[in-house]
Amino acid sequence: MQGMDQASLLLRKQLKELTKRPVDGFSAGLVDDSNLFEWQITIMGPPDTLYEGGFFNATLSFPSDYPQSPPTCRFTSEMWHPNVYADGRVCISILHNPGDDPHGYEKAAERWSPVHTVETIMISIISMLSSPNDESPANIDAAKQWREDREGFKRKVARVVRKSQEML
């Protein structure tokens, strides 16, 4: 129980910070005021990227032992990106459990560490939108299209961006 109290305090503090001093590129709040462990995030498509102009919703779900373990992030808006699974889950190094990667792709230093905050997670996700990593993709089809049919990829992302604007 003590771990959960610590997590609650930390999450409450981070939410207060972000409310007082919003960070460019995203907004954050609770999905439901009674649950500090489920956050609703809106990511603005980064300028000068294919996602520019989009407003993408996602949820951040924090484990009870946060910050020892990373939250999971899932887009609830449609997303077409090599590092986002078809079900919307985001696949980036800092959201992977701490320690060495069993597959040998990532160094321990690239993975989750308790020093990360909602802000550093969101900055990493925004950076991921700006520069897809097709080395170890979560969405094979998106990665293949990114590599082999850049025009088709751009068209598909443009549709996703338009759709996100209509959902506002």
N, C-alpha and C positions, 0 to 999 in steps of 0.2 A: 504493500500500500504506500509506503514511503516514496518509492520510485515514482508512482503515479502522481503524488502530491508535488514532487519536484518537477515533473514534466508539466503539470498544470501551471505551476508558478512561472516556469520558463516560457510556456506558450502565451500565457496572459501578458507577460512582459513584452514579448516580441510583437504581439498584436497591438498593444498600447503604443509601442515605438512606431509601428507602421501606420497607425492611425494619426499619430502626431506628426510624423515626418514621412509622408508617402514617398516611395521610390519610383522614379520614372520607369515606365514600361509595364507596370502591373498594379492591380489593386487587390487587397486581401480582406477577408472578413470571415466570420463563422457561418457555416451552413445553417446552424441552429444555435441560438444563444446558450442553450443548456449543455452544449458539447464542445469543449475546447479542442478536442482531438480531430475534428473534421472542419477543414477550412474550404471556403469557396474562393477561387482565385480567378481574376480576369487578366489575361495577358494581352497587351496591345502588340500587334505584329510589329517587329522592329523596323525602323526606317531603313530605306535602301536595301531591303531584303524582299524576297518573293512574298513574304507574309505581311508586308506593310499595309496598314489600313484595316487589318483584321482585328476582331475582338474575340479571343478564344477563352472559353470557360474551362476550368479544371478544378479538381478537388485534390487537396493535400490531406492524407490520412496519416495521423501520427500514432506510433505504437505507444503502449503504456510505459515503456522504458526509454522513451525519447529523453535526452539526446544520445543515449548509448546506441540506439538503432535508428536508421533513417526512416523518414516517412515515405509513403508511396504517393506518386503524383499521377493523376489520370485525367486526360482531356475529356470533357463531357461534350465539347463542341467537336464537330468532325475535324479530323486532322490528317494530312497526308505528308508524311515525313519519314525518312529512313530510320530515325531513332525513336519512333512512336509505334507501339504495337497496334494492330488493327482494333483492339478493344480500347485504345486511348491511353494505355499505360506508357509512361515516359521511361526510356531506358538510357540513363546517363550514369557515368562512373560514380559521381558523388552520392547517388541514391542507392548504390550497392553496399551491402554490409561491409563493415570494416575488415581489414586484414588482407591477405593475399587472395587474388582471383584464382579460383580452381581451374579456370580455362587458360590462365596465363596471358590474357589480353591486357589487363590493367595492373599497374603498380599499386601497392597498398596506399601510397600517398595520394593517389587519384580517387580513392574510394571514400566512403562516408567517414566522417570524423565528428565527434561531438562539438567541435567549434563551429560547424555550419549552422546557419540560421535560416529562417524562411527567406530572408533577403538574399543570402548567398545561393540558396537553391534556385530561387526565381531568376537570378542573374545568370546562372548556369543554363537554365532552360531557355532563356531569351537568347543566349549565346548559341545554344544548340540550334535554334530556329535560324540563326544567321549563317551558321556553317555546319551543315549536316555531316555526320561521320558515317561513311558507307563501309568502313572496315569490318565492323561487327554489327550489322544492322538488326533492328528489332522487326522492321517491316521489309522483308526481302523484295517484295514487288516495288515498293517506293524506292528502295536503294537501286534496284535494277533500272528503273525508269530514270532516276537521277543520273546514273552513269551512262545509259545508252540512248536515252531520248529526252534530253534536257528541255526541248520545246514542249513535249507532251507533259512533262513534270510541271513546267511553269503554268500551262493551261489548267491542269488539275488543281494546283495550289490556288490559282486565281479564282476558280469556282468555290473552293473551300473558304477563301477570304470573303467573297460576295455573300456566301451563305451565312457566315458569321455576322456580317453586317445586318442581314435581314432578321437575325434572331434578336437583335437589340430591342 
